[in-house]
Amino acid sequence: MPYTDMADFLVNAPLYRVENFSDSTVRETGIHTFVIGVPELVDRRCETCGMTKWTLNRHHSTVEEGHFTNLPYLCRNCATATFIVWIFWRRLDATIAVVKAGQYPKLEITIPKDFDEALGDKRVLYMKGMTLRHNAYGIGALTYFRRVIEDTTDEMLDLLEKSMEETNAEPRAIERLKEAKIGTRFEDKVKIAGEVIPAHLRPGGINPFGDLYELLSIGLHDLSDDECCDIVDAMDQSLKFVYTRLKTHVQEEKAYEQAAKSLNEKVAGFKSRARK
């Protein structure tokens, strides 16, 4: 991982995560004494004022090798809220290994409103999975996330079908999607959805259903907790996009249709009055 990503690592990485950083700022300050520079600015939402910029609140922006060190960050806006992260690091051959040993306040689980509604009673599974992810139990977290996807696939496909029908997508693609919904293996359903999803639901040409299928295809065997945490993060991003984008699109189409009908009725009414 490039050294420039350390700020994101400090804020968002699971606890006890060990990450190797390249292009570090290691320098020797004495006999067998080495230090690295740490980010002086990080992005994190402030629970007090809602702003996101935090500044390192200590005399030195360097951390000595082999010591557990706390890094206190102060919100630049309200100047009252404090975010603290504990790290430990060692030199390797060409990189440095940094451990995120603690964090206060603890990592939170935030769920966008639309996504929360889409999860329904599966919210409990999602919360358990993210709690395990935050504590670096990636294998357990991935098991919960696969369950979330398995239990919500049919709803995702319903949303996709509505969106495709309202935008007059290729009839054969819609038919394939309906056939997929009848199937029993949720991996197959997601795979077909990835193959038929229309272009307007592929941001920058990226296929979120296709990516979700690829993530589901990765087995748990021989994967570390860290690797599983990375897969969970990718699944989380794909799920949130699919739900929020599809729901928003369907709602926008319905609102547009209603507005168009209302306008058409008013025009017809005016024309009728003008004839009289």
Secondary structure by P-SEA (a helix, b strand, c coil): ccccaaaaaaccccccbbbbbcccccccccccbbbbbcccbbbbbbcccccccccccccccccccccbbbbbbcccccccbbbbbbbbbbbcccbbbbbbccccccbbbbbcaaaaaaaccaaaaaaaaaaaaaacaaaaaaaaaaaaaaacaaaaaaaaaaaaaaacccaaaaaaaaaaaacccaaaaaaaaaaccccccccccccaaaaaaaaaacccccccaaaaaaaaaaaaaaaaaaaaaaaaaaaaaaaaaaaaaaaaaaaaaaaaaaac
